[in-house]
Amino acid sequence: MRIRYRNLGIRTLTAAMAAILCLGIAGCGKTSAPEETAKNVLPPAPVAGSSTKSQKAGPPRVDPAAAAAAALAAAVKAALAADSRLKSFAIDIRAANGAVELFGTVDAKSSREKAEKIAAGVAGVKSVKSHLVLVSGS
């Protein structure tokens, strides 16, 4: 009796695997090319109250605060990369309104302090908050 149950389990498992394999192969049918699909798509319906005249698309609008934050983060990243000791660490920078946050790992407390000092020395930085983690051998 015991062998019978064992064989029943293997048979069930084999049948289930065969069914999954068949379904996977059946799902690999031909799909239409993207060009053919794009031909069948209707243009978007006009929004109520808007003119149907084509309007020239202007340049994309950029949030000045976001652009300034990205520029500040890039300046801090460049300053850290210019240091021979800190350029080997993966330090990420987040900036907003002059506040800079440092994320990543460094090998010693002196490296963390040096990264904070360099970041604070970049023009436009008002404050520095370090989330750098000390990991030996990093």
N, CA, C and O atoms as a GROMACS GRO file, in nm:
protein
  552
    1MET      N    1   0.080  -0.121   0.000
    1MET     CA    2   0.000   0.000   0.000
    1MET      C    3   0.085   0.127   0.000
    1MET      O    4   0.050   0.226  -0.065
    2ARG      N    5   0.192   0.124   0.072
    2ARG     CA    6   0.274   0.242   0.085
    2ARG      C    7   0.335   0.286  -0.050
    2ARG      O    8   0.338   0.405  -0.079
    3ILE      N    9   0.380   0.194  -0.128
    3ILE     CA   10   0.438   0.224  -0.259
    3ILE      C   11   0.333   0.284  -0.351
    3ILE      O   12   0.363   0.372  -0.431
    4ARG      N   13   0.213   0.238  -0.339
    4ARG     CA   14   0.104   0.286  -0.423
    4ARG      C   15   0.079   0.436  -0.401
    4ARG      O   16   0.060   0.510  -0.497
    5TYR      N   17   0.081   0.480  -0.276
    5TYR     CA   18   0.061   0.621  -0.248
    5TYR      C   19   0.179   0.705  -0.299
    5TYR      O   20   0.160   0.815  -0.350
    6ARG      N   21   0.297   0.652  -0.284
    6ARG     CA   22   0.414   0.723  -0.331
    6ARG      C   23   0.408   0.739  -0.483
    6ARG      O   24   0.435   0.848  -0.535
    7ASN      N   25   0.374   0.635  -0.553
    7ASN     CA   26   0.363   0.643  -0.699
    7ASN      C   27   0.250   0.736  -0.741
    7ASN      O   28   0.261   0.806  -0.842
    8LEU      N   29   0.143   0.739  -0.664
    8LEU     CA   30   0.032   0.829  -0.695
    8LEU      C   31   0.078   0.974  -0.683
    8LEU      O   32   0.037   1.057  -0.764
    9GLY      N   33   0.161   1.006  -0.586
    9GLY     CA   34   0.213   1.141  -0.570
    9GLY      C   35   0.304   1.180  -0.685
    9GLY      O   36   0.297   1.292  -0.735
   10ILE      N   37   0.389   1.089  -0.728
   10ILE     CA   38   0.479   1.117  -0.840
   10ILE      C   39   0.400   1.132  -0.968
   10ILE      O   40   0.430   1.219  -1.050
   11ARG      N   41   0.298   1.047  -0.987
   11ARG     CA   42   0.215   1.056  -1.107
   11ARG      C   43   0.140   1.190  -1.110
   11ARG      O   44   0.129   1.254  -1.215
   12THR      N   45   0.089   1.230  -0.997
   12THR     CA   46   0.016   1.356  -0.989
   12THR      C   47   0.108   1.474  -1.019
   12THR      O   48   0.072   1.566  -1.092
   13LEU      N   49   0.225   1.469  -0.962
   13LEU     CA   50   0.323   1.575  -0.985
   13LEU      C   51   0.364   1.579  -1.132
   13LEU      O   52   0.374   1.686  -1.191
   14THR      N   53   0.386   1.463  -1.191
   14THR     CA   54   0.423   1.455  -1.333
   14THR      C   55   0.312   1.510  -1.421
   14THR      O   56   0.338   1.584  -1.516
   15ALA      N   57   0.188   1.475  -1.390
   15ALA     CA   58   0.074   1.523  -1.469
   15ALA      C   59   0.059   1.675  -1.455
   15ALA      O   60   0.030   1.744  -1.553
   16ALA      N   61   0.078   1.726  -1.336
   16ALA     CA   62   0.068   1.871  -1.314
   16ALA      C   63   0.177   1.944  -1.390
   16ALA      O   64   0.150   2.046  -1.452
   17MET      N   65   0.299   1.893  -1.387
   17MET     CA   66   0.409   1.957  -1.459
   17MET      C   67   0.384   1.952  -1.610
   17MET      O   68   0.414   2.048  -1.681
   18ALA      N   69   0.330   1.842  -1.660
   18ALA     CA   70   0.300   1.831  -1.803
   18ALA      C   71   0.193   1.932  -1.842
   18ALA      O   72   0.202   1.993  -1.949
   19ALA      N   73   0.091   1.949  -1.756
   19ALA     CA   74  -0.015   2.045  -1.785
   19ALA      C   75   0.040   2.187  -1.787
   19ALA      O   76   0.003   2.266  -1.874
   20ILE      N   77   0.126   2.220  -1.695
   20ILE     CA   78   0.186   2.354  -1.690
   20ILE      C   79   0.271   2.377  -1.815
   20ILE      O   80   0.266   2.485  -1.874
   21LEU      N   81   0.348   2.278  -1.855
   21LEU     CA   82   0.431   2.289  -1.974
   21LEU      C   83   0.345   2.310  -2.098
   21LEU      O   84   0.378   2.393  -2.183
   22CYS      N   85   0.236   2.234  -2.109
   22CYS     CA   86   0.146   2.249  -2.225
   22CYS      C   87   0.083   2.387  -2.229
   22CYS      O   88   0.072   2.447  -2.336
   23LEU      N   89   0.042   2.439  -2.114
   23LEU     CA   90  -0.018   2.572  -2.110
   23LEU      C   91   0.086   2.678  -2.147
   23LEU      O   92   0.053   2.776  -2.215
   24GLY      N   93   0.208   2.660  -2.103
   24GLY     CA   94   0.313   2.754  -2.136
   24GLY      C   95   0.342   2.756  -2.285
   24GLY      O   96   0.363   2.862  -2.343
   25ILE      N   97   0.345   2.638  -2.346
   25ILE     CA   98   0.370   2.630  -2.490
   25ILE      C   99   0.252   2.687  -2.568
   25ILE      O  100   0.271   2.754  -2.669
   26ALA      N  101   0.130   2.662  -2.522
   26ALA     CA  102   0.012   2.712  -2.591
   26ALA      C  103   0.005   2.865  -2.584
   26ALA      O  104  -0.050   2.928  -2.674
   27GLY      N  105   0.060   2.924  -2.479
   27GLY     CA  106   0.058   3.070  -2.464
   27GLY      C  107   0.160   3.140  -2.552
   27GLY      O  108   0.163   3.263  -2.558
   28CYS      N  109   0.243   3.065  -2.621
   28CYS     CA  110   0.346   3.123  -2.707
   28CYS      C  111   0.299   3.139  -2.850
   28CYS      O  112   0.377   3.121  -2.943
   29GLY      N  113   0.173   3.171  -2.868
   29GLY     CA  114   0.119   3.187  -3.003
   29GLY      C  115   0.169   3.314  -3.069
   29GLY      O  116   0.236   3.395  -3.005
   30LYS      N  117   0.136   3.331  -3.197
   30LYS     CA  118   0.180   3.448  -3.271
   30LYS      C  119   0.106   3.571  -3.220
   30LYS      O  120  -0.015   3.568  -3.199
   31THR      N  121   0.181   3.677  -3.199
   31THR     CA  122   0.121   3.804  -3.161
   31THR      C  123   0.138   3.900  -3.276
   31THR      O  124   0.228   3.884  -3.358
   32SER      N  125   0.050   3.999  -3.283
   32SER     CA  126   0.059   4.095  -3.392
   32SER      C  127   0.176   4.189  -3.368
   32SER      O  128   0.213   4.218  -3.254
   33ALA      N  129   0.232   4.237  -3.477
   33ALA     CA  130   0.344   4.330  -3.469
   33ALA      C  131   0.295   4.463  -3.413
   33ALA      O  132   0.178   4.495  -3.430
   34PRO      N  133   0.380   4.540  -3.348
   34PRO     CA  134   0.338   4.668  -3.292
   34PRO      C  135   0.282   4.763  -3.397
   34PRO      O  136   0.192   4.842  -3.367
   35GLU      N  137   0.336   4.756  -3.521
   35GLU     CA  138   0.286   4.845  -3.625
   35GLU      C  139   0.140   4.815  -3.658
   35GLU      O  140   0.060   4.906  -3.679
   36GLU      N  141   0.106   4.684  -3.661
   36GLU     CA  142  -0.030   4.645  -3.692
   36GLU      C  143  -0.125   4.688  -3.580
   36GLU      O  144  -0.237   4.731  -3.607
   37THR      N  145  -0.081   4.678  -3.457
   37THR     CA  146  -0.163   4.716  -3.344
   37THR      C  147  -0.184   4.867  -3.344
   37THR      O  148  -0.293   4.915  -3.312
   38ALA      N  149  -0.082   4.942  -3.377
   38ALA     CA  150  -0.092   5.087  -3.375
   38ALA      C  151  -0.191   5.138  -3.478
   38ALA      O  152  -0.251   5.244  -3.458
   39LYS      N  153  -0.210   5.067  -3.588
   39LYS     CA  154  -0.305   5.109  -3.691
   39LYS      C  155  -0.448   5.103  -3.641
   39LYS      O  156  -0.533   5.178  -3.687
   40ASN      N  157  -0.474   5.014  -3.546
   40ASN     CA  158  -0.610   4.995  -3.496
   40ASN      C  159  -0.647   5.087  -3.380
   40ASN      O  160  -0.760   5.082  -3.331
   41VAL      N  161  -0.555   5.169  -3.336
   41VAL     CA  162  -0.579   5.257  -3.222
   41VAL      C  163  -0.642   5.387  -3.272
   41VAL      O  164  -0.593   5.448  -3.367
   42LEU      N  165  -0.750   5.427  -3.207
   42LEU     CA  166  -0.817   5.551  -3.243
   42LEU      C  167  -0.748   5.669  -3.177
   42LEU      O  168  -0.691   5.654  -3.069
   43PRO      N  169  -0.751   5.786  -3.240
   43PRO     CA  170  -0.693   5.904  -3.175
   43PRO      C  171  -0.775   5.942  -3.052
   43PRO      O  172  -0.894   5.909  -3.046
   44PRO      N  173  -0.716   6.010  -2.955
   44PRO     CA  174  -0.791   6.046  -2.835
   44PRO      C  175  -0.904   6.142  -2.868
   44PRO      O  176  -0.893   6.226  -2.957
   45ALA      N  177  -1.013   6.128  -2.795
   45ALA     CA  178  -1.129   6.215  -2.815
   45ALA      C  179  -1.096   6.354  -2.763
   45ALA      O  180  -1.025   6.367  -2.663
   46PRO      N  181  -1.148   6.459  -2.829
   46PRO     CA  182  -1.121   6.595  -2.781
   46PRO      C  183  -1.187   6.618  -2.645
   46PRO      O  184  -1.294   6.564  -2.616
   47VAL      N  185  -1.122   6.699  -2.564
   47VAL     CA  186  -1.174   6.732  -2.433
   47VAL      C  187  -1.281   6.839  -2.449
   47VAL      O  188  -1.266   6.932  -2.528
   48ALA      N  189  -1.389   6.824  -2.374
   48ALA     CA  190  -1.499   6.918  -2.384
   48ALA      C  191  -1.452   7.058  -2.346
   48ALA      O  192  -1.384   7.075  -2.245
   49GLY      N  193  -1.488   7.157  -2.426
   49GLY     CA  194  -1.454   7.295  -2.396
   49GLY      C  195  -1.320   7.338  -2.451
   49GLY      O  196  -1.284   7.455  -2.440
   50SER      N  197  -1.245   7.247  -2.510
   50SER     CA  198  -1.115   7.286  -2.565
   50SER      C  199  -1.129   7.307  -2.715
   50SER      O  200  -1.217   7.249  -2.779
   51SER      N  201  -1.042   7.389  -2.769
   51SER     CA  202  -1.048   7.413  -2.913
   51SER      C  203  -0.986   7.295  -2.984
   51SER      O  204  -0.898   7.227  -2.931
   52THR      N  205  -1.032   7.272  -3.105
   52THR     CA  206  -0.980   7.160  -3.182
   52THR      C  207  -0.863   7.202  -3.269
   52THR      O  208  -0.808   7.119  -3.342
   53LYS      N  209  -0.823   7.330  -3.263
   53LYS     CA  210  -0.708   7.375  -3.340
   53LYS      C  211  -0.582   7.314  -3.280
   53LYS      O  212  -0.569   7.299  -3.159
   54SER      N  213  -0.491   7.281  -3.368
   54SER     CA  214  -0.366   7.224  -3.319
   54SER      C  215  -0.283   7.335  -3.255
   54SER      O  216  -0.266   7.443  -3.310
   55GLN      N  217  -0.233   7.304  -3.138
   55GLN     CA  218  -0.153   7.401  -3.066
   55GLN      C  219  -0.008   7.357  -3.074
   55GLN      O  220   0.022   7.237  -3.068
   56LYS      N  221   0.081   7.453  -3.087
   56LYS     CA  222   0.222   7.419  -3.092
   56LYS      C  223   0.267   7.377  -2.952
   56LYS      O  224   0.238   7.443  -2.852
   57ALA      N  225   0.337   7.267  -2.950
   57ALA     CA  226   0.389   7.220  -2.823
   57ALA      C  227   0.515   7.299  -2.791
   57ALA      O  228   0.611   7.300  -2.867
   58GLY      N  229   0.512   7.364  -2.678
   58GLY     CA  230   0.628   7.442  -2.635
   58GLY      C  231   0.728   7.351  -2.568
   58GLY      O  232   0.706   7.230  -2.556
   59PRO      N  233   0.838   7.408  -2.525
   59PRO     CA  234   0.936   7.327  -2.453
   59PRO      C  235   0.876   7.278  -2.322
   59PRO      O  236   0.790   7.343  -2.264
   60PRO      N  237   0.922   7.162  -2.276
   60PRO     CA  238   0.867   7.109  -2.152
   60PRO      C  239   0.897   7.204  -2.036
   60PRO      O  240   1.005   7.263  -2.027
   61ARG      N  241   0.800   7.217  -1.948
   61ARG     CA  242   0.817   7.305  -1.833
   61ARG      C  243   0.901   7.235  -1.727
   61ARG      O  244   0.880   7.118  -1.695
   62VAL      N  245   0.996   7.309  -1.676
   62VAL     CA  246   1.085   7.255  -1.574
   62VAL      C  247   1.061   7.331  -1.445
   62VAL      O  248   1.059   7.454  -1.443
   63ASP      N  249   1.043   7.257  -1.339
   63ASP     CA  250   1.026   7.318  -1.208
   63ASP      C  251   1.160   7.378  -1.166
   63ASP      O  252   1.259   7.306  -1.152
   64PRO      N  253   1.166   7.510  -1.144
   64PRO     CA  254   1.294   7.572  -1.110
   64PRO      C  255   1.354   7.518  -0.980
   64PRO      O  256   1.476   7.505  -0.970
   65ALA      N  257   1.270   7.487  -0.883
   65ALA     CA  258   1.322   7.434  -0.756
   65ALA      C  259   1.384   7.297  -0.777
   65ALA      O  260   1.489   7.267  -0.720
   66ALA      N  261   1.319   7.213  -0.859
   66ALA     CA  262   1.373   7.079  -0.885
   66ALA      C  263   1.503   7.088  -0.964
   66ALA      O  264   1.596   7.011  -0.940
   67ALA      N  265   1.509   7.182  -1.059
   67ALA     CA  266   1.631   7.199  -1.137
   67ALA      C  267   1.746   7.248  -1.048
   67ALA      O  268   1.860   7.203  -1.063
   68ALA      N  269   1.716   7.339  -0.956
   68ALA     CA  270   1.819   7.391  -0.865
   68ALA      C  271   1.868   7.280  -0.772
   68ALA      O  272   1.987   7.270  -0.743
   69ALA      N  273   1.774   7.196  -0.724
   69ALA     CA  274   1.811   7.086  -0.635
   69ALA      C  275   1.898   6.985  -0.708
   69ALA      O  276   1.996   6.935  -0.652
   70ALA      N  277   1.863   6.954  -0.833
   70ALA     CA  278   1.943   6.860  -0.912
   70ALA      C  279   2.082   6.916  -0.939
   70ALA      O  280   2.181   6.842  -0.934
   71ALA      N  281   2.090   7.045  -0.968
   71ALA     CA  282   2.220   7.107  -0.993
   71ALA      C  283   2.306   7.107  -0.866
   71ALA      O  284   2.427   7.083  -0.873
   72LEU      N  285   2.244   7.132  -0.752
   72LEU     CA  286   2.318   7.132  -0.626
   72LEU      C  287   2.368   6.991  -0.593
   72LEU      O  288   2.482   6.974  -0.551
   73ALA      N  289   2.283   6.892  -0.613
   73ALA     CA  290   2.323   6.753  -0.588
   73ALA      C  291   2.438   6.713  -0.681
   73ALA      O  292   2.531   6.644  -0.639
   74ALA      N  293   2.432   6.756  -0.806
   74ALA     CA  294   2.539   6.725  -0.901
   74ALA      C  295   2.670   6.794  -0.861
   74ALA      O  296   2.778   6.736  -0.875
   75ALA      N  297   2.661   6.917  -0.810
   75ALA     CA  298   2.780   6.988  -0.767
   75ALA      C  299   2.845   6.919  -0.647
   75ALA      O  300   2.968   6.908  -0.639
   76VAL      N  301   2.763   6.874  -0.553
   76VAL     CA  302   2.816   6.803  -0.435
   76VAL      C  303   2.878   6.670  -0.479
   76VAL      O  304   2.985   6.633  -0.432
   77LYS      N  305   2.810   6.599  -0.570
   77LYS     CA  306   2.862   6.470  -0.619
   77LYS      C  307   2.998   6.492  -0.687
   77LYS      O  308   3.089   6.412  -0.668
   78ALA      N  309   3.010   6.598  -0.766
   78ALA     CA  310   3.136   6.627  -0.833
   78ALA      C  311   3.246   6.662  -0.733
   78ALA      O  312   3.360   6.620  -0.750
   79ALA      N  313   3.211   6.737  -0.628
   79ALA     CA  314   3.310   6.773  -0.526
   79ALA      C  315   3.359   6.649  -0.452
   79ALA      O  316   3.478   6.637  -0.422
   80LEU      N  317   3.267   6.556  -0.422
   80LEU     CA  318   3.307   6.433  -0.354
   80LEU      C  319   3.391   6.344  -0.445
   80LEU      O  320   3.485   6.279  -0.399
   81ALA      N  321   3.358   6.342  -0.574
   81ALA     CA  322   3.434   6.260  -0.670
   81ALA      C  323   3.573   6.316  -0.694
   81ALA      O  324   3.664   6.243  -0.734
   82ALA      N  325   3.591   6.446  -0.671
   82ALA     CA  326   3.722   6.508  -0.691
   82ALA      C  327   3.820   6.470  -0.580
   82ALA      O  328   3.941   6.483  -0.598
   83ASP      N  329   3.769   6.424  -0.467
   83ASP     CA  330   3.855   6.383  -0.357
   83ASP      C  331   3.906   6.241  -0.382
   83ASP      O  332   3.827   6.150  -0.409
   84SER      N  333   4.037   6.223  -0.373
   84SER     CA  334   4.096   6.093  -0.406
   84SER      C  335   4.051   5.981  -0.313
   84SER      O  336   4.042   5.865  -0.355
   85ARG      N  337   4.023   6.013  -0.188
   85ARG     CA  338   3.981   5.908  -0.095
   85ARG      C  339   3.832   5.878  -0.105
   85ARG      O  340   3.792   5.762  -0.094
   86LEU      N  341   3.750   5.980  -0.127
   86LEU     CA  342   3.605   5.961  -0.126
   86LEU      C  343   3.549   5.912  -0.259
   86LEU      O  344   3.437   5.861  -0.264
   87LYS      N  345   3.626   5.926  -0.368
   87LYS     CA  346   3.571   5.889  -0.498
   87LYS      C  347   3.548   5.738  -0.510
   87LYS      O  348   3.474   5.694  -0.598
   88SER      N  349   3.609   5.659  -0.424
   88SER     CA  350   3.591   5.514  -0.431
   88SER      C  351   3.464   5.466  -0.359
   88SER      O  352   3.427   5.349  -0.371
   89PHE      N  353   3.397   5.555  -0.287
   89PHE     CA  354   3.275   5.517  -0.216
   89PHE      C  355   3.152   5.556  -0.297
   89PHE      O  356   3.151   5.657  -0.366
   90ALA      N  357   3.049   5.474  -0.286
   90ALA     CA  358   2.922   5.504  -0.354
   90ALA      C  359   2.839   5.591  -0.260
   90ALA      O  360   2.767   5.540  -0.174
   91ILE      N  361   2.850   5.721  -0.277
   91ILE     CA  362   2.776   5.815  -0.192
   91ILE      C  363   2.670   5.882  -0.279
   91ILE      O  364   2.702   5.945  -0.379
   92ASP      N  365   2.545   5.867  -0.239
   92ASP     CA  366   2.433   5.930  -0.309
   92ASP      C  367   2.396   6.059  -0.238
   92ASP      O  368   2.411   6.071  -0.116
   93ILE      N  369   2.348   6.155  -0.315
   93ILE     CA  370   2.316   6.287  -0.261
   93ILE      C  371   2.172   6.321  -0.294
   93ILE      O  372   2.126   6.302  -0.407
   94ARG      N  373   2.102   6.371  -0.195
   94ARG     CA  374   1.966   6.424  -0.214
   94ARG      C  375   1.971   6.569  -0.169
   94ARG      O  376   2.020   6.599  -0.060
   95ALA      N  377   1.920   6.661  -0.252
   95ALA     CA  378   1.924   6.803  -0.218
   95ALA      C  379   1.786   6.864  -0.237
   95ALA      O  380   1.712   6.827  -0.328
   96ALA      N  381   1.753   6.958  -0.151
   96ALA     CA  382   1.628   7.034  -0.162
   96ALA      C  383   1.643   7.162  -0.083
   96ALA      O  384   1.675   7.159   0.036
   97ASN      N  385   1.620   7.275  -0.148
   97ASN     CA  386   1.624   7.406  -0.082
   97ASN      C  387   1.755   7.432  -0.007
   97ASN      O  388   1.755   7.493   0.100
   98GLY      N  389   1.865   7.385  -0.062
   98GLY     CA  390   1.995   7.407   0.001
   98GLY      C  391   2.032   7.306   0.107
   98GLY      O  392   2.145   7.306   0.155
   99ALA      N  393   1.939   7.220   0.144
   99ALA     CA  394   1.968   7.115   0.242
   99ALA      C  395   2.014   6.991   0.167
   99ALA      O  396   1.947   6.945   0.074
  100VAL      N  397   2.128   6.937   0.206
  100VAL     CA  398   2.188   6.823   0.138
  100VAL      C  399   2.191   6.705   0.233
  100VAL      O  400   2.228   6.719   0.350
  101GLU      N  401   2.153   6.587   0.181
  101GLU     CA  402   2.160   6.463   0.259
  101GLU      C  403   2.253   6.368   0.186
  101GLU      O  404   2.245   6.353   0.064
  102LEU      N  405   2.341   6.303   0.262
  102LEU     CA  406   2.437   6.208   0.207
  102LEU      C  407   2.397   6.067   0.248
  102LEU      O  408   2.369   6.041   0.366
  103PHE      N  409   2.394   5.975   0.151
  103PHE     CA  410   2.358   5.836   0.176
  103PHE      C  411   2.467   5.746   0.120
  103PHE      O  412   2.524   5.775   0.015
  104GLY      N  413   2.497   5.637   0.189
  104GLY     CA  414   2.594   5.540   0.140
  104GLY      C  415   2.677   5.483   0.252
  104GLY      O  416   2.640   5.491   0.369
  105THR      N  417   2.790   5.424   0.215
  105THR     CA  418   2.879   5.364   0.314
  105THR      C  419   3.020   5.420   0.296
  105THR      O  420   3.063   5.451   0.185
  106VAL      N  421   3.090   5.431   0.407
  106VAL     CA  422   3.231   5.472   0.408
  106VAL      C  423   3.306   5.379   0.503
  106VAL      O  424   3.245   5.305   0.581
  107ASP      N  425   3.438   5.383   0.494
  107ASP     CA  426   3.518   5.288   0.573
  107ASP      C  427   3.558   5.338   0.711
  107ASP      O  428   3.595   5.258   0.796
  108ALA      N  429   3.551   5.469   0.735
  108ALA     CA  430   3.596   5.521   0.863
  108ALA      C  431   3.521   5.650   0.898
  108ALA      O  432   3.461   5.715   0.813
  109LYS      N  433   3.527   5.683   1.025
  109LYS     CA  434   3.464   5.805   1.073
  109LYS      C  435   3.526   5.928   1.006
  109LYS      O  436   3.457   6.026   0.977
  110SER      N  437   3.656   5.921   0.982
  110SER     CA  438   3.725   6.034   0.918
  110SER      C  439   3.674   6.055   0.775
  110SER      O  440   3.667   6.169   0.728
  111SER      N  441   3.640   5.947   0.706
  111SER     CA  442   3.586   5.960   0.570
  111SER      C  443   3.448   6.025   0.574
  111SER      O  444   3.415   6.108   0.489
  112ARG      N  445   3.368   5.986   0.672
  112ARG     CA  446   3.234   6.044   0.686
  112ARG      C  447   3.245   6.194   0.714
  112ARG      O  448   3.175   6.274   0.653
  113GLU      N  449   3.334   6.230   0.806
  113GLU     CA  450   3.352   6.371   0.840
  113GLU      C  451   3.404   6.451   0.722
  113GLU      O  452   3.363   6.565   0.700
  114LYS      N  453   3.495   6.392   0.645
  114LYS     CA  454   3.550   6.459   0.528
  114LYS      C  455   3.441   6.482   0.423
  114LYS      O  456   3.436   6.588   0.361
  115ALA      N  457   3.354   6.383   0.403
  115ALA     CA  458   3.244   6.397   0.306
  115ALA      C  459   3.149   6.508   0.350
  115ALA      O  460   3.103   6.586   0.267
  116GLU      N  461   3.119   6.514   0.479
  116GLU     CA  462   3.032   6.619   0.531
  116GLU      C  463   3.095   6.757   0.510
  116GLU      O  464   3.028   6.852   0.471
  117LYS      N  465   3.226   6.767   0.537
  117LYS     CA  466   3.296   6.895   0.524
  117LYS      C  467   3.300   6.940   0.378
  117LYS      O  468   3.277   7.058   0.349
  118ILE      N  469   3.329   6.848   0.287
  118ILE     CA  470   3.334   6.883   0.145
  118ILE      C  471   3.196   6.925   0.096
  118ILE      O  472   3.184   7.023   0.022
  119ALA      N  473   3.092   6.853   0.136
  119ALA     CA  474   2.956   6.888   0.095
  119ALA      C  475   2.917   7.025   0.148
  119ALA      O  476   2.853   7.103   0.077
  120ALA      N  477   2.954   7.055   0.271
  120ALA     CA  478   2.921   7.184   0.330
  120ALA      C  479   2.993   7.299   0.260
  120ALA      O  480   2.946   7.413   0.263
  121GLY      N  481   3.107   7.270   0.199
  121GLY     CA  482   3.185   7.374   0.132
  121GLY      C  483   3.138   7.407  -0.008
  121GLY      O  484   3.189   7.501  -0.069
  122VAL      N  485   3.041   7.333  -0.061
  122VAL     CA  486   2.991   7.359  -0.196
  122VAL      C  487   2.899   7.481  -0.191
  122VAL      O  488   2.816   7.494  -0.101
  123ALA      N  489   2.913   7.568  -0.289
  123ALA     CA  490   2.830   7.689  -0.295
  123ALA      C  491   2.683   7.652  -0.308
  123ALA      O  492   2.645   7.569  -0.390
  124GLY      N  493   2.600   7.715  -0.224
  124GLY     CA  494   2.456   7.690  -0.226
  124GLY      C  495   2.409   7.594  -0.119
  124GLY      O  496   2.289   7.583  -0.095
  125VAL      N  497   2.500   7.524  -0.055
  125VAL     CA  498   2.463   7.430   0.050
  125VAL      C  499   2.443   7.506   0.180
  125VAL      O  500   2.533   7.576   0.227
  126LYS      N  501   2.323   7.491   0.239
  126LYS     CA  502   2.292   7.558   0.366
  126LYS      C  503   2.311   7.464   0.485
  126LYS      O  504   2.351   7.506   0.593
  127SER      N  505   2.281   7.335   0.463
  127SER     CA  506   2.297   7.238   0.571
  127SER      C  507   2.328   7.102   0.512
  127SER      O  508   2.292   7.071   0.398
  128VAL      N  509   2.396   7.019   0.593
  128VAL     CA  510   2.433   6.885   0.551
  128VAL      C  511   2.387   6.788   0.658
  128VAL      O  512   2.417   6.805   0.776
  129LYS      N  513   2.314   6.683   0.615
  129LYS     CA  514   2.274   6.576   0.707
  129LYS      C  515   2.333   6.447   0.652
  129LYS      O  516   2.307   6.410   0.537
  130SER      N  517   2.410   6.381   0.734
  130SER     CA  518   2.478   6.260   0.689
  130SER      C  519   2.404   6.134   0.734
  130SER      O  520   2.373   6.117   0.851
  131HIS      N  521   2.377   6.048   0.637
  131HIS     CA  522   2.322   5.914   0.663
  131HIS      C  523   2.424   5.811   0.622
  131HIS      O  524   2.390   5.697   0.590
  132LEU      N  525   2.552   5.851   0.621
  132LEU     CA  526   2.658   5.760   0.582
  132LEU      C  527   2.683   5.658   0.692
  132LEU      O  528   2.691   5.691   0.810
  133VAL      N  529   2.694   5.533   0.651
  133VAL     CA  530   2.711   5.422   0.745
  133VAL      C  531   2.856   5.376   0.739
  133VAL      O  532   2.914   5.364   0.631
  134LEU      N  533   2.913   5.352   0.857
  134LEU     CA  534   3.050   5.303   0.866
  134LEU      C  535   3.050   5.152   0.847
  134LEU      O  536   2.987   5.079   0.924
  135VAL      N  537   3.121   5.106   0.743
  135VAL     CA  538   3.134   4.964   0.715
  135VAL      C  539   3.280   4.938   0.689
  135VAL      O  540   3.338   4.994   0.596
  136SER      N  541   3.340   4.852   0.770
  136SER     CA  542   3.482   4.826   0.749
  136SER      C  543   3.499   4.745   0.620
  136SER      O  544   3.426   4.649   0.595
  137GLY      N  545   3.597   4.786   0.541
  137GLY     CA  546   3.624   4.717   0.416
  137GLY      C  547   3.536   4.763   0.301
  137GLY      O  548   3.534   4.699   0.196
  138SER      N  549   3.460   4.874   0.318
  138SER     CA  550   3.373   4.919   0.210
  138SER      C  551   3.445   5.002   0.108
  138SER      O  552   3.385   5.047   0.011
   0.00000   0.00000   0.00000
